[in-house]
Amino acid sequence: MPRTGLVSDRSGGLPSGLPGSPALKNFLSSDVLVSGNLKFTGELVFDGKLQGEISTDGSLSLGENAEINGSISATSVVARGKITGTIVAKDRIEIKAKTELFGDIRAAKLVIEDGVTFVGKCDVNPNNAGPLPKASSDTAEPLELDDPIHLPER
């Protein structure tokens, strides 16, 4: 008996992960409501409602009807719908037009289309560069007006 809202499609008969084999794609439709944490591998298209966290080493694509209230951690995320929470992607986040995102995002690459509502902080760092060290003002002593300034000789 088929289950409403859940579709798993693996074209061909080859196991996933082998050269020439298709990747496993899963789809959770708009009539799905998840309360709790969602973990998966491969690729997921989620168009339902979720109250909790999504965690994967794969890719997540949110549909236009998706309503997420919680954090997302994935390799790549294509965001649509309404999201309230933090999104962290190891590689890329794409925020499509008409998406409402209320939360912070962090990724190596970021694409935001026109028409997005985004309220939050954004950290895009493709080279994983860290901040430059700040000069500590606590250790430096202020110069007095009468102190001589010594420059190195050339």
C-alpha positions as CSV (number, residue, x, y, z in Angstrom):
1,M,0.0,0.0,0.0
2,P,1.6,3.3,-1.0
3,R,2.2,6.0,1.6
4,T,0.9,9.4,1.0
5,G,3.5,12.2,0.8
6,L,6.6,10.0,0.5
7,V,8.1,9.1,-2.8
8,S,11.5,7.5,-3.2
9,D,12.8,7.3,-6.8
10,R,15.8,5.3,-7.8
11,S,15.8,4.9,-11.6
12,G,17.6,1.8,-12.8
13,G,18.6,-1.1,-10.8
14,L,22.2,-0.1,-9.8
15,P,23.0,0.6,-6.2
16,S,23.5,4.3,-5.4
17,G,27.1,5.4,-5.2
18,L,28.5,3.3,-7.9
19,P,29.9,4.9,-11.1
20,G,27.1,5.4,-13.6
21,S,24.4,4.8,-11.0
22,P,21.7,7.4,-10.2
23,A,21.6,9.1,-6.9
24,L,18.8,8.3,-4.5
25,K,16.1,11.1,-4.6
26,N,13.4,11.4,-2.0
27,F,10.4,13.7,-2.0
28,L,8.2,14.7,0.9
29,S,5.1,16.5,-0.4
30,S,3.1,19.4,1.0
31,D,0.7,17.1,3.0
32,V,3.6,15.9,5.2
33,L,4.0,17.4,8.7
34,V,7.2,16.5,10.6
35,S,7.6,17.3,14.3
36,G,11.2,16.3,15.3
37,N,14.5,15.9,13.6
38,L,15.0,14.8,10.0
39,K,18.2,13.1,9.0
40,F,18.9,11.6,5.5
41,T,21.6,10.9,3.0
42,G,21.5,11.7,-0.7
43,E,19.0,14.2,-2.0
44,L,15.7,15.3,-0.5
45,V,13.0,17.6,-1.9
46,F,10.9,18.7,1.0
47,D,7.6,20.6,0.4
48,G,5.8,20.0,3.7
49,K,5.9,21.5,7.2
50,L,8.7,20.8,9.7
51,Q,9.1,21.7,13.4
52,G,12.6,20.6,14.3
53,E,16.0,20.2,12.6
54,I,17.2,18.9,9.3
55,S,20.6,17.4,9.1
56,T,22.4,15.8,6.1
57,D,25.6,15.4,4.3
58,G,23.6,15.5,1.1
59,S,21.5,18.2,-0.6
60,L,18.2,19.6,0.4
61,S,15.7,21.4,-1.8
62,L,12.7,23.1,-0.2
63,G,9.5,23.5,-2.2
64,E,7.3,26.6,-2.5
65,N,4.9,25.1,0.2
66,A,7.7,24.3,2.7
67,E,7.4,25.8,6.1
68,I,10.5,25.1,8.3
69,N,10.7,26.2,11.9
70,G,14.2,25.0,13.0
71,S,17.8,24.7,11.9
72,I,19.1,23.2,8.6
73,S,22.6,21.7,8.2
74,A,23.4,20.3,4.7
75,T,26.1,20.2,2.0
76,S,23.9,22.4,-0.2
77,V,20.4,24.0,0.2
78,V,18.0,25.4,-2.3
79,A,15.5,27.4,-0.3
80,R,11.9,28.2,-1.1
81,G,8.9,28.7,1.1
82,K,9.0,30.0,4.6
83,I,12.0,29.3,6.9
84,T,12.5,30.4,10.5
85,G,15.9,29.2,11.7
86,T,19.5,29.0,10.9
87,I,20.8,27.5,7.6
88,V,24.4,26.2,7.5
89,A,25.7,24.7,4.2
90,K,29.2,23.3,3.6
91,D,29.0,24.3,0.0
92,R,26.1,26.4,-1.3
93,I,22.8,28.1,-0.4
94,E,20.5,29.3,-3.1
95,I,17.5,31.4,-1.9
96,K,14.8,31.5,-4.6
97,A,12.4,34.3,-5.3
98,K,9.4,34.7,-3.0
99,T,11.2,32.9,-0.2
100,E,10.8,34.2,3.4
101,L,13.8,33.5,5.5
102,F,14.1,34.7,9.1
103,G,17.4,33.5,10.5
104,D,21.1,33.4,10.0
105,I,22.9,31.7,7.1
106,R,26.4,30.4,6.7
107,A,27.9,28.9,3.5
108,A,30.9,28.9,1.2
109,K,28.7,30.2,-1.7
110,L,25.4,32.2,-1.6
111,V,22.9,33.0,-4.3
112,I,19.9,35.2,-3.5
113,E,17.3,35.9,-6.2
114,D,15.2,39.1,-6.5
115,G,12.0,39.1,-4.4
116,V,13.4,37.3,-1.3
117,T,12.6,38.4,2.2
118,F,15.7,37.8,4.4
119,V,16.0,39.0,8.0
120,G,19.2,37.8,9.6
121,K,22.9,37.7,9.5
122,C,24.9,36.2,6.7
123,D,28.4,34.6,6.7
124,V,29.7,33.8,3.2
125,N,33.3,32.5,3.2
126,P,34.4,30.6,0.1
127,N,38.0,30.3,1.1
128,N,37.4,29.6,4.8
129,A,39.5,32.6,5.6
130,G,39.6,33.6,9.3
131,P,39.4,37.2,10.5
132,L,42.7,39.1,10.7
133,P,44.0,39.3,14.3
134,K,43.2,42.6,15.9
135,A,46.0,44.7,17.5
136,S,45.5,44.5,21.2
137,S,45.2,48.0,22.7
138,D,45.6,46.5,26.2
139,T,49.3,45.7,25.7
140,A,50.3,48.8,23.8
141,E,51.4,51.8,25.9
142,P,50.3,55.2,24.7
143,L,53.0,57.6,23.6
144,E,53.5,60.8,25.6
145,L,53.9,64.0,23.7
146,D,57.5,64.4,24.9
147,D,58.6,60.8,24.1
148,P,61.0,60.6,21.2
149,I,60.1,58.4,18.3
150,H,62.9,56.2,17.1
151,L,62.8,55.0,13.5
152,P,65.1,52.3,12.2
153,E,68.1,53.5,10.2
154,R,68.3,52.7,6.5
